[in-house]
Amino acid sequence: MAELVIKPSKIISNINKISEILEKAEIEWSLITKILSGNEAVLRALIESDAIKRLHSVGDSRLSGIKEIKKINPDIRTIYIKPPAPNIADQIVEYCDVSLNSSLHTIRELNKAAKNVGKIHQVVIMLELGELREGILRENVEGFYKEAFELSNIEVIGIGTNLGCLYGIEPTYDKLVQLSLYKQVLESKFGKKLSLVSGGSSITLPLVTRKKIPPLVNHFRIGEAAFMGLTPLTGKKFANLSTDVFSYEANILEMEEKNYVPDGKLSDANVGHSSEFDQYELSDKTYKAILDFGILDVDVEEIFPKDKNVKFIGTTSDLTVYDIGANLNRSSRLKYRVGNKITFSLSYMGAARLMNSKFVDKKIIK
């Protein structure tokens, strides 16, 4: 079975490095662990490390992930980072200390659930600032907050926004100033303090090092930078973070010299997809390695062979084919054989999909 190799020590190192950067800017942050799909072993390694003590909270977009976090450490502060569905309000109140919200109907349900168990549930209300994902419209802000402030078992602790996820709207100083201004307006109008202005994520980190974050923005929600060492703003390594937390090792099940071009009438019956072969002659051959994963496990566009001579040919539900070329090393000996592995680096979504696949083994390196 193919293996996803994970190095928790590199994640812990990244958490500490991000904390150092944000602490200097007086910004708190939440570690967003949705990439892990609730993997108990990796979560435990992170949550039991001293690095976690530097965080505001640990969050996920799946309730199952939050439950796993609370199982490991019931005292850790958790944050649910997508607007919850009203029908799970009781579970949100039970397992999540904070939730991000953009629906009054849902907040009312959270209030009922919290009242039933004698708890106060904290919420951050999300504003729409151009990304057109979750967030209330700016003209509705005052009325929305007025009702939320009046709910008996809801504590509105902040204001937030999401940028860079759906359309990739770039976070800018001006966008974040707008968020800051709403905090000031709401605090002045209602006499209620909003302790969190949650305006950042991994895509916003470069603005911190450029000192382009308005002073009132004091909370980030970060996943990709901690786990991949990258910022989506540039797609490149951020600061001195580690980018080799994950690697993927697939087994070679068959290695044969075969034609480039398939033989027979092509139909629409294929379940996967393949690279173009129009440039090849019927007689052209290459060594083809069949690997033990398919599109049920991961999108091949999200994984990248570390051997640059290995080229994608095609994938189906559970097998993928790569072109190995002449399959000779510098000593003119066979480079790959059946039973060898081909190693891949990953994008964030590639790692997330593989973490979520029950058909891929997870190998944790201390």
Secondary structure per residue as TSV (DSSP state, phi and psi in degrees):
chain	resnum	aa	ss	phi	psi
A	1	M	-	360.0	139.8
A	2	A	-	-62.2	152.6
A	3	E	E	-124.9	136.5
A	4	L	E	-98.0	119.2
A	5	V	E	-96.1	128.7
A	6	I	E	-125.9	136.2
A	7	K	-	-117.5	89.7
A	8	P	H	-58.3	-30.6
A	9	S	H	-62.1	-32.9
A	10	K	H	-71.3	-35.4
A	11	I	H	-65.7	-44.2
A	12	I	H	-60.6	-41.9
A	13	S	H	-61.0	-42.9
A	14	N	H	-63.8	-40.9
A	15	I	H	-58.3	-45.7
A	16	N	H	-64.9	-39.6
A	17	K	H	-67.3	-41.1
A	18	I	H	-65.1	-40.7
A	19	S	H	-60.1	-41.4
A	20	E	H	-60.1	-42.9
A	21	I	H	-66.1	-45.7
A	22	L	H	-76.2	-32.0
A	23	E	H	-62.8	-38.2
A	24	K	H	-63.5	-29.6
A	25	A	T	-92.5	4.0
A	26	E	T	58.3	45.8
A	27	I	-	-120.3	128.4
A	28	E	E	-84.3	162.4
A	29	W	E	-151.9	154.7
A	30	S	E	-109.2	132.8
A	31	L	E	-82.0	120.9
A	32	I	E	-99.5	114.6
A	33	T	-	-103.7	18.0
A	34	K	G	-60.5	-25.5
A	35	I	G	-60.0	-25.1
A	36	L	G	-83.3	-11.0
A	37	S	T	51.1	37.6
A	38	G	T	72.1	19.4
A	39	N	-	-61.2	115.8
A	40	E	H	-63.5	-42.1
A	41	A	H	-65.1	-45.1
A	42	V	H	-70.7	-43.7
A	43	L	H	-58.1	-42.5
A	44	R	H	-61.8	-43.8
A	45	A	H	-58.8	-39.7
A	46	L	H	-73.7	-47.6
A	47	I	H	-68.8	-29.8
A	48	E	T	-86.5	0.0
A	49	S	S	-86.3	155.7
A	50	D	G	-66.0	-22.0
A	51	A	G	-59.3	-33.1
A	52	I	G	-64.7	-27.0
A	53	K	G	-65.6	-16.7
A	54	R	G	-87.5	-4.0
A	55	L	S	-95.5	153.8
A	56	H	S	-68.1	-42.3
A	57	S	E	-169.7	172.8
A	58	V	E	-120.9	133.8
A	59	G	E	-131.9	167.4
A	60	D	E	-155.4	162.3
A	61	S	S	-100.8	-1.1
A	62	R	S	-117.3	134.7
A	63	L	H	-64.0	-33.7
A	64	S	H	-60.9	-36.6
A	65	G	H	-67.5	-41.9
A	66	I	H	-62.6	-42.4
A	67	K	H	-60.2	-40.3
A	68	E	H	-65.2	-39.7
A	69	I	H	-61.7	-46.6
A	70	K	H	-66.8	-30.8
A	71	K	H	-66.1	-37.6
A	72	I	H	-72.8	-43.0
A	73	N	-	-147.2	97.8
A	74	P	T	-61.4	-19.2
A	75	D	T	-90.6	-8.7
A	76	I	S	-72.4	140.6
A	77	R	-	-76.7	130.3
A	78	T	E	-117.8	149.7
A	79	I	E	-133.6	128.6
A	80	Y	E	-94.3	120.2
A	81	I	-	-101.9	8.7
A	82	K	S	-126.6	154.6
A	83	P	-	-56.5	122.8
A	84	P	-	-73.5	153.7
A	85	A	-	-75.1	141.2
A	86	P	G	-57.9	-31.6
A	87	N	G	-75.3	-4.4
A	88	I	G	-114.1	21.2
A	89	A	H	-56.8	-39.4
A	90	D	H	-64.8	-36.5
A	91	Q	H	-73.8	-35.9
A	92	I	H	-60.5	-45.7
A	93	V	H	-64.1	-36.5
A	94	E	H	-71.2	-41.9
A	95	Y	H	-106.9	-18.8
A	96	C	-	-114.4	124.4
A	97	D	S	-76.2	-30.9
A	98	V	E	-135.5	145.5
A	99	S	E	-137.5	148.8
A	100	L	E	-89.8	133.7
A	101	N	E	-137.7	152.3
A	102	S	-	-144.2	15.9
A	103	S	-	-131.6	124.1
A	104	L	H	-64.6	-37.2
A	105	H	H	-57.3	-45.4
A	106	T	H	-65.8	-42.3
A	107	I	H	-63.5	-35.5
A	108	R	H	-63.0	-40.9
A	109	E	H	-66.5	-38.5
A	110	L	H	-63.2	-38.3
A	111	N	H	-62.6	-44.7
A	112	K	H	-60.9	-46.2
A	113	A	H	-63.4	-41.2
A	114	A	H	-66.5	-39.5
A	115	K	H	-63.9	-38.5
A	116	N	H	-62.1	-29.4
A	117	V	T	-111.4	8.2
A	118	G	T	67.8	37.6
A	119	K	-	-117.7	161.0
A	120	I	-	-107.9	123.2
A	121	H	E	-102.9	131.1
A	122	Q	E	-91.6	138.9
A	123	V	E	-131.2	147.9
A	124	V	E	-112.3	126.4
A	125	I	E	-95.4	127.6
A	126	M	E	-90.8	137.5
A	127	L	E	-107.9	146.1
A	128	E	-	-84.3	116.8
A	129	L	S	-123.4	25.3
A	130	G	S	123.6	-17.3
A	131	E	S	-78.7	-20.9
A	132	L	-	59.4	35.8
A	133	R	S	-108.8	-132.4
A	134	E	S	-74.4	148.6
A	135	G	-	144.0	135.5
A	136	I	B	-76.6	150.0
A	137	L	-	-68.9	147.0
A	138	R	G	-62.6	-31.7
A	139	E	G	-71.9	-12.6
A	140	N	G	-101.3	1.4
A	141	V	H	-59.8	-50.0
A	142	E	H	-64.8	-44.8
A	143	G	H	-64.6	-38.7
A	144	F	H	-61.9	-51.5
A	145	Y	H	-64.4	-36.6
A	146	K	H	-57.0	-47.9
A	147	E	H	-69.6	-41.1
A	148	A	H	-61.5	-39.5
A	149	F	H	-63.4	-26.3
A	150	E	H	-86.6	-8.2
A	151	L	-	-74.7	134.6
A	152	S	T	-67.9	-34.3
A	153	N	T	-116.2	21.1
A	154	I	E	-116.3	130.4
A	155	E	E	-112.4	113.1
A	156	V	E	-81.3	109.9
A	157	I	E	-101.6	-8.2
A	158	G	E	-171.6	-178.9
A	159	I	E	-132.5	142.6
A	160	G	E	-149.0	172.3
A	161	T	E	-149.9	159.9
A	162	N	-	-120.1	124.9
A	163	L	-	-131.5	143.9
A	164	G	S	92.3	2.2
A	165	C	S	-97.8	-50.3
A	166	L	S	-85.7	-56.4
A	167	Y	S	-104.5	-5.7
A	168	G	-	76.8	26.3
A	169	I	-	-59.4	124.9
A	170	E	-	-73.4	129.8
A	171	P	-	-69.4	131.8
A	172	T	-	-128.4	166.0
A	173	Y	H	-57.8	-41.6
A	174	D	H	-63.9	-41.9
A	175	K	H	-60.3	-44.1
A	176	L	H	-73.7	-28.0
A	177	V	H	-64.0	-40.3
A	178	Q	H	-57.7	-44.0
A	179	L	H	-61.9	-42.4
A	180	S	H	-62.0	-39.8
A	181	L	H	-64.7	-37.8
A	182	Y	H	-64.1	-36.7
A	183	K	H	-58.6	-46.9
A	184	Q	H	-65.2	-41.9
A	185	V	H	-63.0	-46.3
A	186	L	H	-67.5	-42.0
A	187	E	H	-63.4	-39.6
A	188	S	H	-68.4	-43.0
A	189	K	H	-71.0	-40.5
A	190	F	H	-106.3	-6.4
A	191	G	-	64.7	28.6
A	192	K	-	-117.6	135.6
A	193	K	-	-85.8	134.2
A	194	L	-	-107.6	105.4
A	195	S	-	-74.9	-26.0
A	196	L	E	-114.0	132.0
A	197	V	E	-117.7	99.3
A	198	S	E	-94.9	91.1
A	199	G	E	-117.6	7.9
A	200	G	E	-135.8	159.4
A	201	S	-	-145.9	-165.1
A	202	S	G	-58.3	-32.3
A	203	I	G	-69.2	-19.7
A	204	T	G	-92.5	-12.0
A	205	L	H	-55.3	-40.2
A	206	P	H	-58.6	-28.0
A	207	L	H	-67.9	-27.4
A	208	V	H	-67.2	-47.8
A	209	T	H	-69.2	-23.4
A	210	R	T	-88.4	-0.1
A	211	K	T	58.5	45.7
A	212	K	-	-114.1	26.3
A	213	I	S	-103.7	123.9
A	214	P	-	-58.0	144.5
A	215	P	T	-56.6	-31.3
A	216	L	T	-77.9	-16.7
A	217	V	-	-76.4	114.4
A	218	N	-	-131.3	15.1
A	219	H	E	-149.3	134.5
A	220	F	E	-120.9	154.5
A	221	R	E	-119.3	110.7
A	222	I	E	-125.7	127.1
A	223	G	S	-124.2	-60.3
A	224	E	H	-58.1	-42.8
A	225	A	H	-64.4	-39.1
A	226	A	H	-68.7	-37.4
A	227	F	H	-95.8	-27.7
A	228	M	H	-114.5	-13.9
A	229	G	S	76.8	13.2
A	230	L	E	-117.5	160.4
A	231	T	E	-113.7	130.3
A	232	P	T	-63.3	-15.8
A	233	L	T	-60.7	-39.3
A	234	T	T	-117.0	-15.6
A	235	G	T	72.7	11.9
A	236	K	E	-117.3	168.3
A	237	K	E	-56.3	136.4
A	238	F	-	-104.0	129.4
A	239	A	T	51.3	-132.4
A	240	N	T	-110.1	33.5
A	241	L	-	-74.6	155.0
A	242	S	-	-80.8	134.4
A	243	T	S	-109.3	7.5
A	244	D	-	-116.9	38.7
A	245	V	S	-64.5	-40.4
A	246	F	E	-116.3	144.0
A	247	S	E	-144.5	159.3
A	248	Y	E	-125.2	127.7
A	249	E	E	-119.5	117.2
A	250	A	E	-111.0	143.1
A	251	N	E	-86.5	139.8
A	252	I	E	-82.9	116.6
A	253	L	E	-93.5	-27.5
A	254	E	E	-150.0	142.1
A	255	M	E	-137.9	107.4
A	256	E	E	-139.6	150.7
A	257	E	E	-82.1	116.3
A	258	K	E	-132.6	166.5
A	259	N	E	-65.6	150.9
A	260	Y	S	-70.1	-42.0
A	261	V	S	-95.7	128.6
A	262	P	-	-64.3	153.7
A	263	D	-	-111.5	114.6
A	264	G	S	131.8	176.9
A	265	K	-	-77.4	124.1
A	266	L	-	-77.8	137.0
A	267	S	-	-125.2	-176.6
A	268	D	S	-95.9	18.4
A	269	A	-	-84.3	-7.0
A	270	N	-	-67.4	145.3
A	271	V	S	-102.8	-9.9
A	272	G	S	-114.7	-145.6
A	273	H	E	-149.2	162.0
A	274	S	E	-140.4	164.8
A	275	S	-	-77.5	167.9
A	276	E	-	-73.5	144.1
A	277	F	-	-128.8	13.3
A	278	D	T	-61.8	-25.5
A	279	Q	T	-80.6	-4.6
A	280	Y	S	-102.0	152.7
A	281	E	-	-86.5	160.5
A	282	L	T	-60.0	-28.1
A	283	S	T	-87.9	-10.3
A	284	D	-	-66.4	135.2
A	285	K	E	-128.6	160.0
A	286	T	E	-156.7	159.7
A	287	Y	E	-77.0	129.6
A	288	K	E	-116.7	127.7
A	289	A	E	-102.2	125.9
A	290	I	E	-96.5	122.9
A	291	L	E	-108.4	157.7
A	292	D	S	-92.4	54.5
A	293	F	-	-154.4	163.8
A	294	G	-	-149.4	-165.2
A	295	I	T	-71.8	-12.6
A	296	L	T	-70.2	-22.3
A	297	D	T	-95.9	-42.3
A	298	V	-	-163.9	151.6
A	299	D	-	-79.0	121.9
A	300	V	G	-62.9	-18.4
A	301	E	G	-76.2	-6.6
A	302	E	G	-105.6	4.8
A	303	I	E	-127.6	149.1
A	304	F	E	-137.9	114.8
A	305	P	E	-56.9	132.2
A	306	K	S	-70.5	-28.1
A	307	D	S	-81.8	108.0
A	308	K	T	-66.4	-12.6
A	309	N	T	-83.3	-9.0
A	310	V	-	-87.8	122.9
A	311	K	E	-120.9	139.4
A	312	F	E	-67.4	137.2
A	313	I	E	-113.7	-52.7
A	314	G	E	-170.5	161.3
A	315	T	E	-140.4	149.7
A	316	T	-	-127.2	-164.9
A	317	S	S	-60.0	-39.2
A	318	D	S	-137.0	8.0
A	319	L	-	-136.1	147.2
A	320	T	E	-134.4	142.6
A	321	V	E	-114.3	134.0
A	322	Y	E	-125.0	147.0
A	323	D	E	-84.4	121.1
A	324	I	E	-99.7	-4.6
A	325	G	E	73.8	-136.7
A	326	A	T	-75.4	-14.0
A	327	N	-	58.4	39.7
A	328	L	B	-124.0	141.8
A	329	N	-	-89.5	-171.9
A	330	R	T	-66.1	-20.8
A	331	S	T	-93.1	12.3
A	332	S	S	62.1	27.9
A	333	R	S	-105.7	161.4
A	334	L	B	-58.2	130.0
A	335	K	S	-83.1	-43.0
A	336	Y	-	-128.3	143.3
A	337	R	-	-131.2	166.4
A	338	V	T	-57.5	133.3
A	339	G	T	99.5	-21.1
A	340	N	-	-72.4	168.6
A	341	K	E	-116.6	151.9
A	342	I	E	-114.6	131.4
A	343	T	E	-104.6	140.0
A	344	F	E	-124.6	145.3
A	345	S	E	-91.6	167.7
A	346	L	E	-135.3	151.3
A	347	S	-	-83.5	173.1
A	348	Y	H	-58.4	-47.6
A	349	M	H	-68.4	-32.0
A	350	G	H	-63.0	-46.6
A	351	A	H	-63.9	-40.6
A	352	A	H	-63.7	-43.3
A	353	R	H	-64.6	-41.2
A	354	L	H	-69.8	-36.7
A	355	M	H	-62.2	-31.7
A	356	N	H	-83.8	-13.3
A	357	S	-	-84.3	124.9
A	358	K	T	-78.2	-7.3
A	359	F	T	-93.1	1.3
A	360	V	S	-116.8	124.9
A	361	D	E	-68.1	148.0
A	362	K	E	-110.7	117.8
A	363	K	E	-109.9	117.0
A	364	I	E	-102.0	123.9
A	365	I	-	-103.6	121.3
A	366	K	-	-64.6	360.0
